[in-house]
Amino acid sequence: MRWIWQQPDWPDFRHNESALKDRELEFRLNSERLAGSFDALPMASQEDATIDLMLSEAIKTSAIEGEDLDRESVRSSLLSLITSDTLPANSDQKAAGAAALLVDVRKNWHASLTHELLGKWQSMAVPEQRYTSILRGAYRNDPSPMQIVSGPYGREKVHYEAPPATQVPDEMGRFVDWYNQTSPLSGDKTKNRIARAGIAHLWFEVIHPFDDGNGRVGRAIADHGLSQFLGYPTTACLATAIEGDKKTYYLQLEKASRGSLDVNVWLDYFADTIIKAQEIAREEVDFVLAKTRFYEAYGNQLNDRQARMVSRVLAEGRNGFKGGITTKKYEAITKCPNRTASRDLSDLVAKDIIIPLPGGGRTTRYELATVEPAQSGLTRK
């Protein structure tokens, strides 16, 4: 028997309940601290932080599957959905779908899973496309094997094969029933909830019920489970943490899909990953707070071109503007001539709003200064 769904005791997952207790406590405490950090932000900054966290997740959960999304299109869709519950006109379909999925999971964190809700999420993850036979909103029905393969044609390596399509309805019925019956909102609250979220993600991926979008929906289910554990939407950037080392993620999924139903190794990986996801979320919130302090200190000292450049740099998020700010980049962003760009940058340096980076060679590169809390002094990022 190659796959765990072929085991006679499937799906009787086994794990050591006590092994995750310390990380479960850490996860809850981190979540409470993050919630406190959010509450300390001005209302407008709370919205910025929420959008930045969801923006990272939307882009990274698609990147795990090899899809690149336009950052500004995703941001525009998120902002429109959060503020008006509608998508912008003529929005990019993939960006809009990724944004809609995250918003819907966040909005329905307390809801029971249903086949209809999962189909809705899959339709969001996989926008309608011409010339494709991919089913949207329904479980796969193709009798051919659902396999995950790599390698050149003729020398493919099969990493995983899911249960045949004829078994999917029953498998998903059993999964949905288990998920809802173990919900801390209605069931036994004494069990380890990190384990529930981790098993739910693995179990769903093992069934692989859809033609496409299984990874994105599976990670949404993990977020949903963690939110139910907390009693409010999680801010942990799970997809962002996974994408940072997606090779390990796929390797752990592949290992867990073979052999026995002992999932301790998988859950150990999953628990470490969600703690890392919280660290990323904290960095995102800290970045929004730093952005707020920056504008409070310097916002009224920027001309229109400088403000446009600063906005563009900050839109890159916590990881910063790749390669730093240069005169050529300033020209491109602001559509101004070289002489004007040089004058604007010199003005920003004189005001300590930007700082020259070392080792720039013939081209000077700059970064935005960081305003420390409760003081006017500046430090490098």
C-alpha positions, 0 to 999 in steps of 0.5 A: 500500500503506497498511500495512507488512504489505502490503509485499513485504518484510514482515516484514523490519524494518530498523534501525541496530544501532549507534544504540541501543548507548548506551541499551542499555548505560544500560538494563543499568547502570540495571537493575543499580543497581535490582537493588542497590537492591532487595537493600539493602531489608529483605525485607518492603520488597522485597515492598512495592517489587515490589508497588508496581511491579507495581501501577503497571503493572497500573493504567497498562497498563489505563488506556492502553486506557481502563479504570480499575481499583480500586487496592486490588483490584489490590493485594489480587490482587497480594499474594495471587498473590505470597504464595500463588499464588492470587487472593482470594475474590470478587476483582474480575475485571478487577483480578484479571486485570491482576494475574495477567497481570503475575505470569505474565509475571514468572514466565515471563520465561525461557520461550519464547513459544507460542500457548498462552501468548499465549492465556493472557495474553490471557484474563487481560487480557480477563476473561470477560464476559456478552453479548459475542462476544469470543474469549478465548484464541484468535486472532480469526476474524471475517472483518470488518476489524480496524480502529482508528478514532476520530471520530463515526459516519459520519466515522470516521478509520481509524488502522490496519487489521490483516491479515485473520483468515485470515492471523493463524495464519500471521503469528503462527507466523512471529512466534513462531518469530522471537521464540524463535529470536532469544532471548538465552537460546538464540540470538545474544547479540551483537544489540541486545536493546532492538531485539528487544523493540521490534520484538516489540511493534510486530510483535505490534501490527501483526498484532493477533491477538486480538479484544481485549487486544492492547495489554496483551499486546503490552506484556507481550511487550515486558517479556518480551523486556527480561527475557530480555535482562537474564537476570532480570525487568525492573523497568522500568515500561514501561506507566507511562511510556507512559501518561504520554504515551499520545498519543505512543505511539499516534502512534508506533505508527500511524506505524510501521504505515504505509510502509516497514519501516525502524523506526529512528524507532519504536525510538528512541522505544521506547528513550527510553521504557524509559529513562524507565520505569527512572527511574519504577522508581527513584522507586518503589523510593526511595519504598518506602525512604522509607516504611520510614524514615518508619515506623522514625522515627514508627511508634510515635508514631501512634495508631490513627487517625493510623496509618490516615490515614498508611497511606491516604496512603502507599497512593497511592504516589510521586505522593502524596495528591492535594490534601494531607491536610485535616481533612475527609479525615482525618475521612472516612478515620478515621471520627472527629468534627471535633474529634478530627480537628483534635486528631490533626492538631495532634499530628502537626504538633507532632511534625513528622510532617506539614508544613503546605503553603503557599497552603492558603487557608481550609483548611489542607493537610498532607503527610507529612514525609520522613526523610532517610537516616542522619539524623533531620532532615526535609525537604519532599517 
